[in-house]
């Protein structure tokens, strides 16, 4: 297996600027509580319902306010069952939303960072992507990482690993050189 952990849509060499205070981490975790409520509302009423639109707008507003207050970009690491900032759990959803971190992780995503200037459209696309079930909603060649990458969201930095197998040693040697 070949892992490329530096492969990303955008890549910064120094992540020290991304460390948040405990207060900001708490606000970031609250943002994910709002995301969870938003996802529940989308599932209940659909993406175009007035309640869904109001919650989505409020959640986006909370994100932009947090970005204005926090001295750093808002990034989170993706683990199979949770989203983290440093050693703090931001979101560990219960069933049925527990599939979200798992599907993001399985697709090779290891970190997402919201960057200043994120638009409501970019946020909505990210939110909508979280609800996709790769086994049901996507063709076999796609996953959540490829969907986000193809959307070319300018203010979302994606850090991912690419895993694929070259079974033939000659093929692997050719690829590596």
C-alpha positions as CSV (number, residue, x, y, z in Angstrom):
1,X,0.0,0.0,0.0
2,X,1.2,3.5,-0.8
3,X,0.3,6.3,1.5
4,X,0.8,9.9,0.7
5,X,-0.1,11.9,3.7
6,X,1.1,15.2,2.1
7,X,-1.4,14.9,-0.7
8,X,-4.0,17.7,-0.4
9,X,-6.0,20.2,-2.3
10,X,-4.0,22.9,-0.4
11,X,-1.1,22.1,1.8
12,X,0.6,24.2,4.5
13,X,3.9,23.2,6.0
14,X,3.3,24.8,9.4
15,X,0.2,23.8,11.3
16,X,1.1,25.6,14.6
17,X,-1.1,28.5,13.6
18,X,-4.1,26.1,13.8
19,X,-3.9,25.4,17.5
20,X,-7.0,26.8,19.3
21,X,-7.5,27.8,22.9
22,X,-9.8,25.7,25.1
23,X,-12.5,28.4,24.8
24,X,-12.3,28.3,21.0
25,X,-12.3,24.5,21.0
26,X,-15.5,24.5,23.1
27,X,-17.1,26.9,20.6
28,X,-15.9,24.7,17.7
29,X,-17.5,21.7,19.5
30,X,-20.7,23.6,19.8
31,X,-20.6,24.4,16.1
32,X,-20.6,20.6,15.5
33,X,-23.6,20.2,17.8
34,X,-25.3,22.7,15.5
35,X,-24.1,20.7,12.4
36,X,-25.6,17.6,13.9
37,X,-29.0,19.3,14.5
38,X,-28.8,20.6,10.9
39,X,-28.2,17.2,9.5
40,X,-31.1,15.8,11.5
41,X,-33.4,18.5,10.2
42,X,-32.2,17.9,6.6
43,X,-33.0,14.2,7.0
44,X,-36.5,15.0,8.5
45,X,-37.7,17.8,6.3
46,X,-35.4,17.7,3.3
47,X,-32.7,20.3,2.2
48,X,-35.1,22.9,0.9
49,X,-37.5,23.2,3.9
50,X,-37.7,26.6,5.6
51,X,-36.6,25.2,8.9
52,X,-33.7,23.5,7.3
53,X,-32.7,26.7,5.6
54,X,-32.9,28.7,8.8
55,X,-30.8,26.2,10.7
56,X,-28.2,26.0,7.9
57,X,-28.0,29.8,7.9
58,X,-27.6,29.9,11.7
59,X,-24.9,27.2,11.6
60,X,-23.0,29.0,8.9
61,X,-23.3,32.2,10.8
62,X,-21.9,30.5,13.9
63,X,-18.9,29.2,11.8
64,X,-18.1,32.7,10.4
65,X,-18.4,34.2,13.9
66,X,-16.1,31.5,15.3
67,X,-13.6,32.2,12.5
68,X,-13.6,35.9,13.3
69,X,-12.9,35.2,17.0
70,X,-10.5,32.4,16.7
71,X,-6.9,33.4,16.1
72,X,-6.4,30.5,13.7
73,X,-7.9,28.6,10.8
74,X,-10.5,26.1,12.0
75,X,-9.2,22.6,11.3
76,X,-10.2,19.2,12.5
77,X,-8.7,15.7,12.2
78,X,-10.9,12.9,11.1
79,X,-10.8,9.6,13.0
80,X,-12.9,6.6,12.2
81,X,-15.6,7.5,14.8
82,X,-15.0,11.2,15.7
83,X,-13.7,14.6,14.6
84,X,-10.9,16.0,16.7
85,X,-8.9,19.2,17.2
86,X,-5.6,18.3,18.8
87,X,-6.6,15.9,21.6
88,X,-10.1,17.4,22.0
89,X,-13.1,15.6,20.6
90,X,-15.2,18.0,18.7
91,X,-17.9,15.6,17.6
92,X,-18.5,11.9,18.2
93,X,-21.9,11.3,16.7
94,X,-24.3,8.6,17.7
95,X,-26.1,6.3,15.3
96,X,-27.1,6.9,12.5
97,X,-24.8,9.9,12.1
98,X,-21.8,7.8,13.4
99,X,-21.3,6.7,9.7
100,X,-20.2,10.3,8.8
101,X,-16.7,10.3,10.4
102,X,-16.2,6.6,9.3
103,X,-17.1,7.4,5.7
104,X,-14.8,10.5,5.7
105,X,-12.0,8.5,7.2
106,X,-12.6,5.5,4.8
107,X,-12.4,7.8,1.8
108,X,-8.9,8.9,2.9
109,X,-9.7,12.2,4.4
110,X,-7.6,12.9,7.5
111,X,-8.1,16.6,8.1
112,X,-10.3,19.4,6.9
113,X,-9.7,23.1,7.5
114,X,-12.2,25.9,7.1
115,X,-10.4,28.9,5.7
116,X,-11.4,32.6,6.0
117,X,-13.8,33.7,3.3
118,X,-15.8,30.4,3.2
119,X,-19.1,31.1,1.5
120,X,-22.6,29.8,2.4
121,X,-22.5,27.8,-0.9
122,X,-19.2,26.1,0.0
123,X,-20.6,25.4,3.5
124,X,-23.8,24.0,2.1
125,X,-21.9,21.7,-0.3
126,X,-19.8,20.4,2.6
127,X,-22.8,19.8,4.7
128,X,-24.7,18.1,1.9
129,X,-21.7,15.8,1.3
130,X,-21.7,14.7,4.9
131,X,-25.1,13.0,4.4
132,X,-24.0,11.0,1.4
133,X,-23.8,7.2,1.9
134,X,-21.0,6.1,-0.4
135,X,-22.5,2.6,-0.8
136,X,-25.9,3.9,-1.8
137,X,-25.5,7.4,-3.2
138,X,-22.2,7.2,-5.1
139,X,-20.8,5.1,-8.0
140,X,-18.2,2.5,-6.9
141,X,-15.3,4.7,-8.2
142,X,-16.2,7.7,-6.0
143,X,-16.1,8.4,-2.3
144,X,-16.6,11.4,-0.1
145,X,-13.0,12.7,-0.5
146,X,-13.3,12.6,-4.3
147,X,-16.7,14.4,-4.2
148,X,-15.3,17.2,-2.0
149,X,-12.2,17.4,-4.1
150,X,-14.2,17.6,-7.4
151,X,-16.3,20.4,-5.9
152,X,-13.1,22.4,-5.7
153,X,-14.2,24.3,-2.6
154,X,-11.7,27.1,-2.4
155,X,-12.0,27.7,1.3
156,X,-11.9,24.1,2.5
157,X,-8.4,22.6,2.8
158,X,-8.5,18.9,2.5
159,X,-5.7,16.7,3.7
160,X,-6.0,13.1,2.6
161,X,-4.1,9.9,2.1
162,X,-4.3,8.0,-1.1
163,X,-4.3,4.3,-0.8
164,X,-4.1,2.0,-3.7
165,X,-2.4,-1.3,-4.3
166,X,0.0,-2.3,-7.1
167,X,0.1,-6.1,-7.0
168,X,2.8,-6.5,-9.6
169,X,6.3,-5.7,-8.2
170,X,7.4,-4.5,-11.7
171,X,4.4,-2.2,-11.9
172,X,5.2,-0.8,-8.4
173,X,8.8,-0.2,-9.4
174,X,7.7,1.7,-12.5
175,X,5.3,3.7,-10.5
176,X,7.8,4.7,-7.9
177,X,10.4,5.8,-10.4
